[in-house]
Amino acid sequence: MNFFKRYIAMPPQYGLFPYVWLIFLLFPIGYAFPYQTVKQQAIMGLILIFLVAYRNGYVTSRYRAFWIIL
């Protein structure tokens, strides 16, 4: 559980607000779900990069500006 809180979950001071915007990712994930073409695989790769950057943009560190720009 400590790994989940440290590396996956959003910081608790923001509440549920960061998770609300992630609901809108269901549409592109649903579009690319069967992963049969390279385009669909690229969409999923970009979504994964976005998720990492989105989560790290909420964490206070010296690289925060980089994650927000990404």
mmCIF file of the N, C-alpha and C atoms, coordinates in Angstrom:
data_MODEL
# 
_entry.id   MODEL 
# 
loop_
_atom_site.group_PDB 
_atom_site.id 
_atom_site.type_symbol 
_atom_site.label_atom_id 
_atom_site.label_alt_id 
_atom_site.label_comp_id 
_atom_site.label_asym_id 
_atom_site.label_entity_id 
_atom_site.label_seq_id 
_atom_site.pdbx_PDB_ins_code 
_atom_site.Cartn_x 
_atom_site.Cartn_y 
_atom_site.Cartn_z 
_atom_site.occupancy 
_atom_site.B_iso_or_equiv 
_atom_site.pdbx_formal_charge 
_atom_site.auth_seq_id 
_atom_site.auth_comp_id 
_atom_site.auth_asym_id 
_atom_site.auth_atom_id 
_atom_site.pdbx_PDB_model_num 
ATOM 1   N N  . MET A 1 1  ? 0.812   -1.184 0.000   1.00 0.00 ? 1  MET A N  1 
ATOM 2   C CA . MET A 1 1  ? 0.000   0.000  0.000   1.00 0.00 ? 1  MET A CA 1 
ATOM 3   C C  . MET A 1 1  ? 0.866   1.263  0.000   1.00 0.00 ? 1  MET A C  1 
ATOM 4   N N  . ASN A 1 2  ? 2.024   1.206  0.622   1.00 0.00 ? 2  ASN A N  1 
ATOM 5   C CA . ASN A 1 2  ? 2.902   2.360  0.651   1.00 0.00 ? 2  ASN A CA 1 
ATOM 6   C C  . ASN A 1 2  ? 3.384   2.707  -0.758  1.00 0.00 ? 2  ASN A C  1 
ATOM 7   N N  . PHE A 1 3  ? 3.676   1.696  -1.594  1.00 0.00 ? 3  PHE A N  1 
ATOM 8   C CA . PHE A 1 3  ? 4.080   1.930  -2.984  1.00 0.00 ? 3  PHE A CA 1 
ATOM 9   C C  . PHE A 1 3  ? 2.972   2.640  -3.744  1.00 0.00 ? 3  PHE A C  1 
ATOM 10  N N  . PHE A 1 4  ? 1.730   2.214  -3.536  1.00 0.00 ? 4  PHE A N  1 
ATOM 11  C CA . PHE A 1 4  ? 0.592   2.837  -4.218  1.00 0.00 ? 4  PHE A CA 1 
ATOM 12  C C  . PHE A 1 4  ? 0.462   4.302  -3.836  1.00 0.00 ? 4  PHE A C  1 
ATOM 13  N N  . LYS A 1 5  ? 0.564   4.602  -2.565  1.00 0.00 ? 5  LYS A N  1 
ATOM 14  C CA . LYS A 1 5  ? 0.428   5.993  -2.124  1.00 0.00 ? 5  LYS A CA 1 
ATOM 15  C C  . LYS A 1 5  ? 1.588   6.850  -2.588  1.00 0.00 ? 5  LYS A C  1 
ATOM 16  N N  . ARG A 1 6  ? 2.780   6.279  -2.671  1.00 0.00 ? 6  ARG A N  1 
ATOM 17  C CA . ARG A 1 6  ? 3.951   7.074  -3.005  1.00 0.00 ? 6  ARG A CA 1 
ATOM 18  C C  . ARG A 1 6  ? 4.120   7.307  -4.507  1.00 0.00 ? 6  ARG A C  1 
ATOM 19  N N  . TYR A 1 7  ? 3.829   6.289  -5.316  1.00 0.00 ? 7  TYR A N  1 
ATOM 20  C CA . TYR A 1 7  ? 4.145   6.389  -6.743  1.00 0.00 ? 7  TYR A CA 1 
ATOM 21  C C  . TYR A 1 7  ? 2.937   6.416  -7.672  1.00 0.00 ? 7  TYR A C  1 
ATOM 22  N N  . ILE A 1 8  ? 1.781   6.002  -7.226  1.00 0.00 ? 8  ILE A N  1 
ATOM 23  C CA . ILE A 1 8  ? 0.641   5.909  -8.134  1.00 0.00 ? 8  ILE A CA 1 
ATOM 24  C C  . ILE A 1 8  ? -0.456  6.904  -7.791  1.00 0.00 ? 8  ILE A C  1 
ATOM 25  N N  . ALA A 1 9  ? -0.865  6.957  -6.553  1.00 0.00 ? 9  ALA A N  1 
ATOM 26  C CA . ALA A 1 9  ? -1.981  7.814  -6.160  1.00 0.00 ? 9  ALA A CA 1 
ATOM 27  C C  . ALA A 1 9  ? -1.584  9.290  -6.201  1.00 0.00 ? 9  ALA A C  1 
ATOM 28  N N  . MET A 1 10 ? -2.574  10.128 -6.391  1.00 0.00 ? 10 MET A N  1 
ATOM 29  C CA . MET A 1 10 ? -2.348  11.574 -6.366  1.00 0.00 ? 10 MET A CA 1 
ATOM 30  C C  . MET A 1 10 ? -2.131  12.020 -4.919  1.00 0.00 ? 10 MET A C  1 
ATOM 31  N N  . PRO A 1 11 ? -1.439  13.134 -4.720  1.00 0.00 ? 11 PRO A N  1 
ATOM 32  C CA . PRO A 1 11 ? -1.265  13.650 -3.357  1.00 0.00 ? 11 PRO A CA 1 
ATOM 33  C C  . PRO A 1 11 ? -2.619  13.940 -2.709  1.00 0.00 ? 11 PRO A C  1 
ATOM 34  N N  . PRO A 1 12 ? -2.771  13.606 -1.437  1.00 0.00 ? 12 PRO A N  1 
ATOM 35  C CA . PRO A 1 12 ? -4.090  13.713 -0.791  1.00 0.00 ? 12 PRO A CA 1 
ATOM 36  C C  . PRO A 1 12 ? -4.601  15.141 -0.618  1.00 0.00 ? 12 PRO A C  1 
ATOM 37  N N  . GLN A 1 13 ? -3.736  16.152 -0.654  1.00 0.00 ? 13 GLN A N  1 
ATOM 38  C CA . GLN A 1 13 ? -4.210  17.517 -0.430  1.00 0.00 ? 13 GLN A CA 1 
ATOM 39  C C  . GLN A 1 13 ? -5.096  18.022 -1.571  1.00 0.00 ? 13 GLN A C  1 
ATOM 40  N N  . TYR A 1 14 ? -5.083  17.357 -2.722  1.00 0.00 ? 14 TYR A N  1 
ATOM 41  C CA . TYR A 1 14 ? -5.916  17.782 -3.851  1.00 0.00 ? 14 TYR A CA 1 
ATOM 42  C C  . TYR A 1 14 ? -7.284  17.105 -3.861  1.00 0.00 ? 14 TYR A C  1 
ATOM 43  N N  . GLY A 1 15 ? -7.477  16.103 -3.043  1.00 0.00 ? 15 GLY A N  1 
ATOM 44  C CA . GLY A 1 15 ? -8.766  15.416 -2.974  1.00 0.00 ? 15 GLY A CA 1 
ATOM 45  C C  . GLY A 1 15 ? -9.037  14.599 -4.221  1.00 0.00 ? 15 GLY A C  1 
ATOM 46  N N  . LEU A 1 16 ? -10.277 14.631 -4.698  1.00 0.00 ? 16 LEU A N  1 
ATOM 47  C CA . LEU A 1 16 ? -10.686 13.852 -5.867  1.00 0.00 ? 16 LEU A CA 1 
ATOM 48  C C  . LEU A 1 16 ? -10.565 14.622 -7.173  1.00 0.00 ? 16 LEU A C  1 
ATOM 49  N N  . PHE A 1 17 ? -10.248 15.894 -7.113  1.00 0.00 ? 17 PHE A N  1 
ATOM 50  C CA . PHE A 1 17 ? -10.208 16.727 -8.314  1.00 0.00 ? 17 PHE A CA 1 
ATOM 51  C C  . PHE A 1 17 ? -9.313  16.160 -9.418  1.00 0.00 ? 17 PHE A C  1 
ATOM 52  N N  . PRO A 1 18 ? -8.085  15.701 -9.147  1.00 0.00 ? 18 PRO A N  1 
ATOM 53  C CA . PRO A 1 18 ? -7.263  15.171 -10.243 1.00 0.00 ? 18 PRO A CA 1 
ATOM 54  C C  . PRO A 1 18 ? -7.861  13.933 -10.902 1.00 0.00 ? 18 PRO A C  1 
ATOM 55  N N  . TYR A 1 19 ? -8.593  13.140 -10.137 1.00 0.00 ? 19 TYR A N  1 
ATOM 56  C CA . TYR A 1 19 ? -9.179  11.914 -10.691 1.00 0.00 ? 19 TYR A CA 1 
ATOM 57  C C  . TYR A 1 19 ? -10.364 12.204 -11.600 1.00 0.00 ? 19 TYR A C  1 
ATOM 58  N N  . VAL A 1 20 ? -11.062 13.310 -11.380 1.00 0.00 ? 20 VAL A N  1 
ATOM 59  C CA . VAL A 1 20 ? -12.230 13.639 -12.207 1.00 0.00 ? 20 VAL A CA 1 
ATOM 60  C C  . VAL A 1 20 ? -11.820 13.809 -13.666 1.00 0.00 ? 20 VAL A C  1 
ATOM 61  N N  . TRP A 1 21 ? -10.696 14.469 -13.913 1.00 0.00 ? 21 TRP A N  1 
ATOM 62  C CA . TRP A 1 21 ? -10.265 14.714 -15.291 1.00 0.00 ? 21 TRP A CA 1 
ATOM 63  C C  . TRP A 1 21 ? -9.794  13.432 -15.980 1.00 0.00 ? 21 TRP A C  1 
ATOM 64  N N  . LEU A 1 22 ? -9.408  12.429 -15.216 1.00 0.00 ? 22 LEU A N  1 
ATOM 65  C CA . LEU A 1 22 ? -8.974  11.171 -15.819 1.00 0.00 ? 22 LEU A CA 1 
ATOM 66  C C  . LEU A 1 22 ? -10.136 10.383 -16.413 1.00 0.00 ? 22 LEU A C  1 
ATOM 67  N N  . ILE A 1 23 ? -11.357 10.714 -16.029 1.00 0.00 ? 23 ILE A N  1 
ATOM 68  C CA . ILE A 1 23 ? -12.530 10.042 -16.601 1.00 0.00 ? 23 ILE A CA 1 
ATOM 69  C C  . ILE A 1 23 ? -12.581 10.259 -18.114 1.00 0.00 ? 23 ILE A C  1 
ATOM 70  N N  . PHE A 1 24 ? -12.143 11.420 -18.576 1.00 0.00 ? 24 PHE A N  1 
ATOM 71  C CA . PHE A 1 24 ? -12.198 11.722 -19.999 1.00 0.00 ? 24 PHE A CA 1 
ATOM 72  C C  . PHE A 1 24 ? -11.203 10.899 -20.813 1.00 0.00 ? 24 PHE A C  1 
ATOM 73  N N  . LEU A 1 25 ? -10.284 10.208 -20.162 1.00 0.00 ? 25 LEU A N  1 
ATOM 74  C CA . LEU A 1 25 ? -9.374  9.322  -20.885 1.00 0.00 ? 25 LEU A CA 1 
ATOM 75  C C  . LEU A 1 25 ? -10.040 8.011  -21.289 1.00 0.00 ? 25 LEU A C  1 
ATOM 76  N N  . LEU A 1 26 ? -11.219 7.749  -20.771 1.00 0.00 ? 26 LEU A N  1 
ATOM 77  C CA . LEU A 1 26 ? -11.914 6.515  -21.134 1.00 0.00 ? 26 LEU A CA 1 
ATOM 78  C C  . LEU A 1 26 ? -12.281 6.484  -22.614 1.00 0.00 ? 26 LEU A C  1 
ATOM 79  N N  . PHE A 1 27 ? -12.537 7.635  -23.212 1.00 0.00 ? 27 PHE A N  1 
ATOM 80  C CA . PHE A 1 27 ? -12.910 7.670  -24.626 1.00 0.00 ? 27 PHE A CA 1 
ATOM 81  C C  . PHE A 1 27 ? -11.754 7.254  -25.543 1.00 0.00 ? 27 PHE A C  1 
ATOM 82  N N  . PRO A 1 28 ? -10.554 7.836  -25.425 1.00 0.00 ? 28 PRO A N  1 
ATOM 83  C CA . PRO A 1 28 ? -9.477  7.368  -26.291 1.00 0.00 ? 28 PRO A CA 1 
ATOM 84  C C  . PRO A 1 28 ? -9.013  5.953  -25.964 1.00 0.00 ? 28 PRO A C  1 
ATOM 85  N N  . ILE A 1 29 ? -9.107  5.555  -24.705 1.00 0.00 ? 29 ILE A N  1 
ATOM 86  C CA . ILE A 1 29 ? -8.739  4.178  -24.366 1.00 0.00 ? 29 ILE A CA 1 
ATOM 87  C C  . ILE A 1 29 ? -9.730  3.212  -24.993 1.00 0.00 ? 29 ILE A C  1 
ATOM 88  N N  . GLY A 1 30 ? -11.005 3.557  -24.968 1.00 0.00 ? 30 GLY A N  1 
ATOM 89  C CA . GLY A 1 30 ? -12.028 2.721  -25.609 1.00 0.00 ? 30 GLY A CA 1 
ATOM 90  C C  . GLY A 1 30 ? -11.846 2.640  -27.114 1.00 0.00 ? 30 GLY A C  1 
ATOM 91  N N  . TYR A 1 31 ? -11.393 3.721  -27.716 1.00 0.00 ? 31 TYR A N  1 
ATOM 92  C CA . TYR A 1 31 ? -11.152 3.726  -29.159 1.00 0.00 ? 31 TYR A CA 1 
ATOM 93  C C  . TYR A 1 31 ? -9.981  2.826  -29.529 1.00 0.00 ? 31 TYR A C  1 
ATOM 94  N N  . ALA A 1 32 ? -8.939  2.830  -28.721 1.00 0.00 ? 32 ALA A N  1 
ATOM 95  C CA . ALA A 1 32 ? -7.719  2.100  -29.055 1.00 0.00 ? 32 ALA A CA 1 
ATOM 96  C C  . ALA A 1 32 ? -7.664  0.726  -28.404 1.00 0.00 ? 32 ALA A C  1 
ATOM 97  N N  . PHE A 1 33 ? -8.739  0.259  -27.794 1.00 0.00 ? 33 PHE A N  1 
ATOM 98  C CA . PHE A 1 33 ? -8.671  -0.927 -26.960 1.00 0.00 ? 33 PHE A CA 1 
ATOM 99  C C  . PHE A 1 33 ? -8.190  -2.208 -27.629 1.00 0.00 ? 33 PHE A C  1 
ATOM 100 N N  . PRO A 1 34 ? -8.672  -2.620 -28.781 1.00 0.00 ? 34 PRO A N  1 
ATOM 101 C CA . PRO A 1 34 ? -8.179  -3.919 -29.282 1.00 0.00 ? 34 PRO A CA 1 
ATOM 102 C C  . PRO A 1 34 ? -6.682  -3.939 -29.593 1.00 0.00 ? 34 PRO A C  1 
ATOM 103 N N  . TYR A 1 35 ? -6.041  -2.794 -29.760 1.00 0.00 ? 35 TYR A N  1 
ATOM 104 C CA . TYR A 1 35 ? -4.601  -2.687 -30.010 1.00 0.00 ? 35 TYR A CA 1 
ATOM 105 C C  . TYR A 1 35 ? -4.159  -3.508 -31.219 1.00 0.00 ? 35 TYR A C  1 
ATOM 106 N N  . GLN A 1 36 ? -4.896  -3.443 -32.312 1.00 0.00 ? 36 GLN A N  1 
ATOM 107 C CA . GLN A 1 36 ? -4.572  -4.244 -33.484 1.00 0.00 ? 36 GLN A CA 1 
ATOM 108 C C  . GLN A 1 36 ? -3.631  -3.527 -34.436 1.00 0.00 ? 36 GLN A C  1 
ATOM 109 N N  . THR A 1 37 ? -3.680  -2.226 -34.492 1.00 0.00 ? 37 THR A N  1 
ATOM 110 C CA . THR A 1 37 ? -2.835  -1.487 -35.429 1.00 0.00 ? 37 THR A CA 1 
ATOM 111 C C  . THR A 1 37 ? -1.771  -0.702 -34.677 1.00 0.00 ? 37 THR A C  1 
ATOM 112 N N  . VAL A 1 38 ? -0.786  -0.253 -35.419 1.00 0.00 ? 38 VAL A N  1 
ATOM 113 C CA . VAL A 1 38 ? 0.279   0.545  -34.826 1.00 0.00 ? 38 VAL A CA 1 
ATOM 114 C C  . VAL A 1 38 ? -0.274  1.872  -34.314 1.00 0.00 ? 38 VAL A C  1 
ATOM 115 N N  . LYS A 1 39 ? -1.259  2.424  -35.005 1.00 0.00 ? 39 LYS A N  1 
ATOM 116 C CA . LYS A 1 39 ? -1.870  3.675  -34.568 1.00 0.00 ? 39 LYS A CA 1 
ATOM 117 C C  . LYS A 1 39 ? -2.507  3.526  -33.190 1.00 0.00 ? 39 LYS A C  1 
ATOM 118 N N  . GLN A 1 40 ? -3.212  2.444  -32.966 1.00 0.00 ? 40 GLN A N  1 
ATOM 119 C CA . GLN A 1 40 ? -3.854  2.213  -31.674 1.00 0.00 ? 40 GLN A CA 1 
ATOM 120 C C  . GLN A 1 40 ? -2.814  1.978  -30.576 1.00 0.00 ? 40 GLN A C  1 
ATOM 121 N N  . GLN A 1 41 ? -1.739  1.313  -30.903 1.00 0.00 ? 41 GLN A N  1 
ATOM 122 C CA . GLN A 1 41 ? -0.670  1.110  -29.931 1.00 0.00 ? 41 GLN A CA 1 
ATOM 123 C C  . GLN A 1 41 ? 0.018   2.433  -29.603 1.00 0.00 ? 41 GLN A C  1 
ATOM 124 N N  . ALA A 1 42 ? 0.194   3.290  -30.598 1.00 0.00 ? 42 ALA A N  1 
ATOM 125 C CA . ALA A 1 42 ? 0.791   4.608  -30.367 1.00 0.00 ? 42 ALA A CA 1 
ATOM 126 C C  . ALA A 1 42 ? -0.105  5.456  -29.484 1.00 0.00 ? 42 ALA A C  1 
ATOM 127 N N  . ILE A 1 43 ? -1.417  5.380  -29.686 1.00 0.00 ? 43 ILE A N  1 
ATOM 128 C CA . ILE A 1 43 ? -2.360  6.114  -28.843 1.00 0.00 ? 43 ILE A CA 1 
ATOM 129 C C  . ILE A 1 43 ? -2.216  5.679  -27.393 1.00 0.00 ? 43 ILE A C  1 
ATOM 130 N N  . MET A 1 44 ? -2.125  4.393  -27.155 1.00 0.00 ? 44 MET A N  1 
ATOM 131 C CA . MET A 1 44 ? -1.976  3.903  -25.788 1.00 0.00 ? 44 MET A CA 1 
ATOM 132 C C  . MET A 1 44 ? -0.636  4.325  -25.193 1.00 0.00 ? 44 MET A C  1 
ATOM 133 N N  . GLY A 1 45 ? 0.416   4.338  -25.989 1.00 0.00 ? 45 GLY A N  1 
ATOM 134 C CA . GLY A 1 45 ? 1.710   4.803  -25.506 1.00 0.00 ? 45 GLY A CA 1 
ATOM 135 C C  . GLY A 1 45 ? 1.665   6.264  -25.100 1.00 0.00 ? 45 GLY A C  1 
ATOM 136 N N  . LEU A 1 46 ? 1.012   7.089  -25.912 1.00 0.00 ? 46 LEU A N  1 
ATOM 137 C CA . LEU A 1 46 ? 0.870   8.508  -25.579 1.00 0.00 ? 46 LEU A CA 1 
ATOM 138 C C  . LEU A 1 46 ? 0.009   8.717  -24.335 1.00 0.00 ? 46 LEU A C  1 
ATOM 139 N N  . ILE A 1 47 ? -1.015  7.898  -24.180 1.00 0.00 ? 47 ILE A N  1 
ATOM 140 C CA . ILE A 1 47 ? -1.851  7.993  -22.985 1.00 0.00 ? 47 ILE A CA 1 
ATOM 141 C C  . ILE A 1 47 ? -1.044  7.627  -21.743 1.00 0.00 ? 47 ILE A C  1 
ATOM 142 N N  . LEU A 1 48 ? -0.212  6.609  -21.836 1.00 0.00 ? 48 LEU A N  1 
ATOM 143 C CA . LEU A 1 48 ? 0.622   6.225  -20.694 1.00 0.00 ? 48 LEU A CA 1 
ATOM 144 C C  . LEU A 1 48 ? 1.624   7.325  -20.338 1.00 0.00 ? 48 LEU A C  1 
ATOM 145 N N  . ILE A 1 49 ? 2.222   7.938  -21.356 1.00 0.00 ? 49 ILE A N  1 
ATOM 146 C CA . ILE A 1 49 ? 3.136   9.059  -21.104 1.00 0.00 ? 49 ILE A CA 1 
ATOM 147 C C  . ILE A 1 49 ? 2.379   10.210 -20.444 1.00 0.00 ? 49 ILE A C  1 
ATOM 148 N N  . PHE A 1 50 ? 1.175   10.484 -20.924 1.00 0.00 ? 50 PHE A N  1 
ATOM 149 C CA . PHE A 1 50 ? 0.361   11.541 -20.336 1.00 0.00 ? 50 PHE A CA 1 
ATOM 150 C C  . PHE A 1 50 ? 0.036   11.236 -18.874 1.00 0.00 ? 50 PHE A C  1 
ATOM 151 N N  . LEU A 1 51 ? -0.318  9.986  -18.571 1.00 0.00 ? 51 LEU A N  1 
ATOM 152 C CA . LEU A 1 51 ? -0.654  9.633  -17.192 1.00 0.00 ? 51 LEU A CA 1 
ATOM 153 C C  . LEU A 1 51 ? 0.524   9.846  -16.245 1.00 0.00 ? 51 LEU A C  1 
ATOM 154 N N  . VAL A 1 52 ? 1.707   9.475  -16.685 1.00 0.00 ? 52 VAL A N  1 
ATOM 155 C CA . VAL A 1 52 ? 2.898   9.673  -15.851 1.00 0.00 ? 52 VAL A CA 1 
ATOM 156 C C  . VAL A 1 52 ? 3.151   11.167 -15.654 1.00 0.00 ? 52 VAL A C  1 
ATOM 157 N N  . ALA A 1 53 ? 3.078   11.941 -16.732 1.00 0.00 ? 53 ALA A N  1 
ATOM 158 C CA . ALA A 1 53 ? 3.314   13.380 -16.631 1.00 0.00 ? 53 ALA A CA 1 
ATOM 159 C C  . ALA A 1 53 ? 2.220   14.062 -15.799 1.00 0.00 ? 53 ALA A C  1 
ATOM 160 N N  . TYR A 1 54 ? 0.982   13.615 -15.944 1.00 0.00 ? 54 TYR A N  1 
ATOM 161 C CA . TYR A 1 54 ? -0.137  14.195 -15.197 1.00 0.00 ? 54 TYR A CA 1 
ATOM 162 C C  . TYR A 1 54 ? 0.039   13.959 -13.706 1.00 0.00 ? 54 TYR A C  1 
ATOM 163 N N  . ARG A 1 55 ? 0.380   12.745 -13.339 1.00 0.00 ? 55 ARG A N  1 
ATOM 164 C CA . ARG A 1 55 ? 0.568   12.414 -11.928 1.00 0.00 ? 55 ARG A CA 1 
ATOM 165 C C  . ARG A 1 55 ? 1.761   13.168 -11.353 1.00 0.00 ? 55 ARG A C  1 
ATOM 166 N N  . ASN A 1 56 ? 2.873   13.196 -12.063 1.00 0.00 ? 56 ASN A N  1 
ATOM 167 C CA . ASN A 1 56 ? 4.073   13.858 -11.558 1.00 0.00 ? 56 ASN A CA 1 
ATOM 168 C C  . ASN A 1 56 ? 3.940   15.380 -11.554 1.00 0.00 ? 56 ASN A C  1 
ATOM 169 N N  . GLY A 1 57 ? 3.017   15.919 -12.336 1.00 0.00 ? 57 GLY A N  1 
ATOM 170 C CA . GLY A 1 57 ? 2.770   17.357 -12.314 1.00 0.00 ? 57 GLY A CA 1 
ATOM 171 C C  . GLY A 1 57 ? 2.137   17.826 -11.014 1.00 0.00 ? 57 GLY A C  1 
ATOM 172 N N  . TYR A 1 58 ? 1.498   16.910 -10.295 1.00 0.00 ? 58 TYR A N  1 
ATOM 173 C CA . TYR A 1 58 ? 0.895   17.247 -9.010  1.00 0.00 ? 58 TYR A CA 1 
ATOM 174 C C  . TYR A 1 58 ? 1.859   17.081 -7.849  1.00 0.00 ? 58 TYR A C  1 
ATOM 175 N N  . VAL A 1 59 ? 2.993   16.444 -8.068  1.00 0.00 ? 59 VAL A N  1 
ATOM 176 C CA . VAL A 1 59 ? 3.958   16.200 -7.001  1.00 0.00 ? 59 VAL A CA 1 
ATOM 177 C C  . VAL A 1 59 ? 4.976   17.332 -6.979  1.00 0.00 ? 59 VAL A C  1 
ATOM 178 N N  . THR A 1 60 ? 5.263   17.830 -5.801  1.00 0.00 ? 60 THR A N  1 
ATOM 179 C CA . THR A 1 60 ? 6.227   18.911 -5.666  1.00 0.00 ? 60 THR A CA 1 
ATOM 180 C C  . THR A 1 60 ? 7.640   18.344 -5.692  1.00 0.00 ? 60 THR A C  1 
ATOM 181 N N  . SER A 1 61 ? 8.381   18.715 -6.706  1.00 0.00 ? 61 SER A N  1 
ATOM 182 C CA . SER A 1 61 ? 9.784   18.316 -6.818  1.00 0.00 ? 61 SER A CA 1 
ATOM 183 C C  . SER A 1 61 ? 10.483  19.349 -7.691  1.00 0.00 ? 61 SER A C  1 
ATOM 184 N N  . ARG A 1 62 ? 11.774  19.182 -7.869  1.00 0.00 ? 62 ARG A N  1 
ATOM 185 C CA . ARG A 1 62 ? 12.485  20.168 -8.688  1.00 0.00 ? 62 ARG A CA 1 
ATOM 186 C C  . ARG A 1 62 ? 12.225  19.967 -10.175 1.00 0.00 ? 62 ARG A C  1 
ATOM 187 N N  . TYR A 1 63 ? 11.651  18.848 -10.577 1.00 0.00 ? 63 TYR A N  1 
ATOM 188 C CA . TYR A 1 63 ? 11.321  18.581 -11.982 1.00 0.00 ? 63 TYR A CA 1 
ATOM 189 C C  . TYR A 1 63 ? 9.852   18.857 -12.296 1.00 0.00 ? 63 TYR A C  1 
ATOM 190 N N  . ARG A 1 64 ? 9.141   19.497 -11.404 1.00 0.00 ? 64 ARG A N  1 
ATOM 191 C CA . ARG A 1 64 ? 7.710   19.736 -11.600 1.00 0.00 ? 64 ARG A CA 1 
ATOM 192 C C  . ARG A 1 64 ? 7.432   20.535 -12.873 1.00 0.00 ? 64 ARG A C  1 
ATOM 193 N N  . ALA A 1 65 ? 8.223   21.535 -13.162 1.00 0.00 ? 65 ALA A N  1 
ATOM 194 C CA . ALA A 1 65 ? 8.023   22.345 -14.369 1.00 0.00 ? 65 ALA A CA 1 
ATOM 195 C C  . ALA A 1 65 ? 8.160   21.482 -15.628 1.00 0.00 ? 65 ALA A C  1 
ATOM 196 N N  . PHE A 1 66 ? 9.113   20.570 -15.628 1.00 0.00 ? 66 PHE A N  1 
ATOM 197 C CA . PHE A 1 66 ? 9.290   19.680 -16.773 1.00 0.00 ? 66 PHE A CA 1 
ATOM 198 C C  . PHE A 1 66 ? 8.046   18.833 -17.000 1.00 0.00 ? 66 PHE A C  1 
ATOM 199 N N  . TRP A 1 67 ? 7.501   18.249 -15.933 1.00 0.00 ? 67 TRP A N  1 
ATOM 200 C CA . TRP A 1 67 ? 6.329   17.392 -16.083 1.00 0.00 ? 67 TRP A CA 1 
ATOM 201 C C  . TRP A 1 67 ? 5.108   18.188 -16.534 1.00 0.00 ? 67 TRP A C  1 
ATOM 202 N N  . ILE A 1 68 ? 4.970   19.409 -16.073 1.00 0.00 ? 68 ILE A N  1 
ATOM 203 C CA . ILE A 1 68 ? 3.838   20.235 -16.486 1.00 0.00 ? 68 ILE A CA 1 
ATOM 204 C C  . ILE A 1 68 ? 3.980   20.621 -17.958 1.00 0.00 ? 68 ILE A C  1 
ATOM 205 N N  . ILE A 1 69 ? 5.168   20.962 -18.397 1.00 0.00 ? 69 ILE A N  1 
ATOM 206 C CA . ILE A 1 69 ? 5.388   21.313 -19.801 1.00 0.00 ? 69 ILE A CA 1 
ATOM 207 C C  . ILE A 1 69 ? 5.172   20.106 -20.703 1.00 0.00 ? 69 ILE A C  1 
ATOM 208 N N  . LEU A 1 70 ? 5.593   18.947 -20.256 1.00 0.00 ? 70 LEU A N  1 
ATOM 209 C CA . LEU A 1 70 ? 5.418   17.724 -21.062 1.00 0.00 ? 70 LEU A CA 1 
ATOM 210 C C  . LEU A 1 70 ? 3.958   17.446 -21.276 1.00 0.00 ? 70 LEU A C  1 
# 
